[in-house]
Amino acid sequence: MFKYLFIGAVLLVSENTLAQQLSYSDPATAYMRLLLEKSGEGSYQQIGNFKVVGTSYLYGPKLTGDIYTTKERATNIQLSYNTYNQQVEAYQNNSEKPIIMKLADVDSFRLIAARNSDFKEDLLFVNANKIDASRKFFAQHVIAGKRFNLYKAYKSELGYVSTNYVQSELRQFDLSYEYYYSDSAKPGLKKLKVTPGGLKKEFNEIADITSFANDEELSTNPEYALGKIFVVLNNK
């Protein structure tokens, strides 16, 4: 078992918390879209033969956080989470040169929400490989329950720049995410198909979630809808 970072109390989603998420849109992908709109094509980084605009760092580089590695821990330092190569960069003692930590080196890390940050609550990421050896990414621990846990995995890929087809070498970082869950009664980490049919098929032996698997809500506010479903599942 690996060390969860400050996991503490069980984080079952309450109805009050869920109610505050009715207007949900993923803030990380929204941040990326805004960044691309602001930066345009003036600045880029070279990856192979491509000039890539945007950023692969979740919410940008150098965020305050805590990190637990396989050997030690560091708190209240600057961290950058690279969603393109699934690495964490740690800055210690005001150093300008980060320590590059690969997936295998890190158990978990937390990004701390600040007054002016684009995310409003601390984000805990765990090494999914420690849960399921076939998974090679970090996963945000969204909901912790007595049996079922919900995770969100971000990744960046190189996509075409829709406003510029002339420069064939130009690309942009496209951020996407997928949901996974773990079941304490079974090993592994399983990807969720976030559709009414997919969720009913996945959990029909555990509970009747028909009234919660609403197609419109899953499309416009997936985290809110999944939160309600996982409350039902963890109360069984």
N, C-alpha and C positions, 0 to 999 in steps of 0.2 A: 504494500500500500504506500502511496506517496503522500506527501504532506499537503493538505489543502491549506491555502493561505487565509488565515483568520476566518475560517468558515463558521465557527461559533454556532450560533443558534440556527435551527432549521428555518429556511427561508420560504416557507410555503406562502404563496401569493394570497393576500387577503383581498376581500371584495373592495375595500377602500382603495388599495393600491391599483387594482385592476381598473377601477372607475376612472382613475387619473390617466390611464393609458388609452382612452377611447380614440384620441386623435393620433394614434401611433403612426410614425413613419420612421424607418431605421435611421437614426441620427448619423451613423458613420457613413452610409452611402450618400446621405444628404450633404454631409460635410465635403465628401469627394466631389460631388456635382458642383457645389459652390466654388470649391477651389479651382476646378477646371474652368469655370466661367470667369473667375477673376484673373487667373494666370494666363489664360489663352495659350498661345504657342511660343511665348517669348523665352521661357526657360525649360530645360529638359535635362535628362540624364541619359548617358549612353549605356545601352544594354545590348551587347553583341553588335549587330549591324543596325540596330534601331535607335532612334532618338525618341525618348519616352517622356511625355508631359504628365503632370499630376504628381502624385506621391503614392508610394506603396506603404507608407507608415500610417497605421490606424490613428486617426485624429492628429496626424502630423508628428514630427519628431520631438524628442526631449520632453516627455511628460513626467510628472512626479509619480513615483510608484515604489512598490516593494517587490522583491524577487527572491524566490527560494530556488536554489540550484541543487544539484545532486550532492554538493559538498558543503555549501554554506548559504547564508542568507544576507541580504542587504535591504535596509529600509530607508524610505524617504530619499531616494536618489532619482536621477533622471533616467527614464527608460524610453526606448523607441521600439515599437512592435512592427516588424516588417512582414506584411501579409503576403508578399510576393514569394519570399523564400523561407517563411516561417522561422525567422530568427529574431532574437531580442538583443538590442544593443543597450548596454549599461554604462553610464557615465559616473565615475566615482572620483571623489576629492576634487571636484571642479575641473576635471580633465576634459580637454576638447576632443580627445581620441577615445572612442568607446571600446569597451570590451565586447566582442562579438560572441554571442552565445547561440549555439545551434540548438535545435529542438531537443536532442538527446541530453543536453546539459542542464535543462531547466525542468523543475517539477511544476512550478506554478509562478504566476506573477499577478500583481494587482496594479491597475492604473487608478490613481486617486482623482476624484472629481474636485475641481477647484471652482471658485466663484465665477470665473470667466471661461470655464471649459465648455466644450460643445456637448459633453455628456454630464448628466446631473447626479448620477450615482456612481460609486466606485465600481469598476469592472474587474472581476476576477477571472483569470484565464488559467486553465489547467492543461497539462500535457496529455492530450488524448491518447497518446501511445502508451501511457501508464495504465489506462483503463482498457484499451483494446490495442493489442500489438500490431494490428493491421492498419491503424490510423496514424497518419504522419502530419499532424497539425496541432495547433493550440485551439482550445475551445472555451468560449465564454460560458461560465456556469450561471445560467439564467435562473433556474429554479432548482432548489434542493428539497427533496421530499423524503419521507420515511422509506419509500420504495423506489419511486421514479424520479429521475433527475433530467432536467432539460438543458441542452447546450446549444450554443450558436457558434458555428465555425465560419470565420471570414477568410477569403482568399482574393488576391489580386491577380489578374491576367492581363496580357498585352492585347489591347483592342485597337481597332482602327479609329482614327479621328474623323468623325462624320463631316466636319466642316473643312477638311483638307484632304482631298484625294490626289492632289498633284504631287506632294512629297511622299513617295512610296515608302520611305524609310521612317516616316513619322508614326508613332503609336501613342496610346494613352493607357494609364493604369485604370482598369475597370474592376471595381470592387463588388463582390457578391458575397452572399452568405447562405448557409444551409443549416437546418436544425437537426439535431441528433438527440437521442435519449438513452439513458441506461436504466436497467431494471435490476435491482439487487437480487432478484430470484434467478437471474440469468446472466451469463458472462457477456462481455462485449459492449460495444457502442453501436447503435443502429440508427441509420439515417431515416428521418421522417419524410413521408410524402404528405405535404401540408395541403391536402384536399379533403373534403368531407368523406369521399369514398376510401381514400388511403388511410385516414385516421380511424375510421370505423373498422376497417379490415384489420388494422394493427392492434386495436384495443378491444374488439368486440367480446373477447373472452374475459376481459377484466371488468368492464362496466359499459352500460348503455350511454354513449356520449352523443346520441343523435341530436338532441336539442342544443348541444354546444358546438357541433361541427357545422357551422353556418358558412356557406360558400362565400357570401359577400364579406363577412367579417374576416374569414381566413385570407381573403384577397387584400382587403384594405387595412387590416389590423391583426396580423397573424400572431403577434406576441400576446396580445390581449386574449384572443381566442384560445391559444394554446395554454395560457395561464389558467383559464377556467377549466379546461379539460384536465390538466395535471392536478388541480385541486381535487376534482372528482376521483381521479385514479388513486391519489395518495390517501383518500379517505375510505377506500375499499379495504 
